[in-house]
């Protein structure tokens, strides 16, 4: 009896060790699932300071990291579209206000010239214009350039420039209420500067060789104008 009682603690200790070892083996065979990370919106991490930098200097888009900061390019492109649509609406309102007592006749003229929902058409036109221009530059650049860009690089580096131009279109529309002649000059200036900037940046990003630069400009702009003509014909 004494031997039996003296062996009981050893047996219990052995059983406890075997139980702990079996639990450890089971844990090794079935590791715990990693914690689930909730999907967050790309807009959640947007830095207002970077947007302000892009607003002040459109070429700051060159420093964006496409894989993680492409959302700034998307915001810039959308801002450019909205600014263009507001510019169109402000221009219509400025023309109506300058017609004065002939407001009803002016409204009829504007409707015939631009359609009943010209703001919606301007929004659609601005969207296609920016998308097709960036797309044309990217496709031709990938063809003629030595460096190929994916869609995130194109959106970040080219779309990011449009934040400043969206604000510029809005300011230009407001100026149409003051001086119509100055407004027309500023519109032409904005269009040319925007086009030159996008073509120049795309040329640098794609590392187009000197002997191919002329063809890059001609082919990309020809493709853009052709596509815009087709869009205007369809939605006009």
C-alpha positions, -999 to +999 in steps of 0.1 A: +000+000+000+028+024+008+045+018-025+012+024-043+006+057-026+042+068-031+039+062-069+007+082-073+023+116-074+048+104-101+020+090-122+000+122-119+030+142-129+037+120-159+000+122-170+002+160-167+034+162-188+018+139-215-013+161-216+008+193-219+028+177-247-003+166-266-017+201-263+015+216-277+015+192-306-021+200-314-013+237-313+016+232-337-005+212-361-033+238-361-017+272-358-040+300-349-054+320-378-038+354-383-059+383-372-082+395-399-073+430-410-103+450-422-102+465-456-099+503-455-107+528-481-078+544-501-092+578-490-086+570-453-049+577-455-050+608-477-027+636-464-041+671-468-006+685-469+002+665-500-030+677-517-020+713-508+015+706-523-001+694-556-024+724-556+006+747-554+028+728-577+014+703-602+049+689-610+050+676-574+031+646-587+065+633-599+074+625-563+043+604-556+048+566-551+024+551-576+018+518-558+007+535-525-001+571-535-020+566-567-052+579-549-037+615-551-036+612-588-072+600-589-083+629-567-064+653-589-081+639-621-116+641-605-109+676-593-099+686-628-132+672-642-153+690-616-134+722-621-140+720-658-178+713-653-181+743-630-162+765-654-187+756-681-217+764-658-202+797-647-195+807-683-231+801-692-243+821-662-219+849-671-232+851-707-268+852-694-261+880-669-244+901-696-274+897-719-295+916-693-330+922-705-326+897-732-322+869-707-349+847-721-335+851-756-300+844-742-312+812-725-327+800-757-294+807-775-274+789-749-297+759-749-294+757-787-257+761-786-248+738-757-278+717-752-303+716-723-280+700-698-247+715-707-233+712-672-238+674-673-223+673-708-193+693-696-188+669-667-189+640-691-166+658-716-141+667-689-140+631-677-134+617-712-109+645-720-086+638-690-090+600-692-084+599-730-054+623-729-037+603-701-045+571-718-032+582-752+000+595-737+005+563-717-002+539-746+019+557-771+046+562-744+047+524-737+050+518-774+078+544-782+094+549-748+121+528-732+102+527-698+068+512-695+042+526-671+012+507-655-021+524-648-012+533-612+019+552-624+000+570-651-028+580-627-004+591-599+022+610-620-001+625-647-035+626-630-019+643-599-012+674-620-049+681-626-057+692-590-042+727-597-059+730-631-093+721-616-089+750-592-077+772-621-107+764-643-130+774-614-112+807-609-113+813-646-151+807-646-156+833-619-135+858-638-159+855-667-184+876-648-159+905-647-140+905-680-151+882-708-120+891-730-096+882-702-116+850-696-111+838-732-074+845-730-070+826-697-089+797-711-065+794-740-036+798-717-048+771-693-055+747-721-020+751-737-001+750-704-020+718-693-013+701-726+024+711-727+028+699-690+012+665-695+030+658-728+064+669-712+059+648-681+048+617-700+078+621-723+101+622-693+084+593-675+085+570-705+121+581-712+114+587-749+146+589-769+154+621-788+148+607-822+113+595-812+100+626-794+084+641-824+065+609-832+055+605-796+039+640-796+022+635-830+009+601-824-003+607-788-021+640-796-035+625-829-050+596-809-064+619-783-080+642-808-095+613-828-110+597-797-123+631-785-140+636-819-157+602-816-168+609-781-182+643-791-200+628-820-216+601-799-226+623-769-231+655-788 
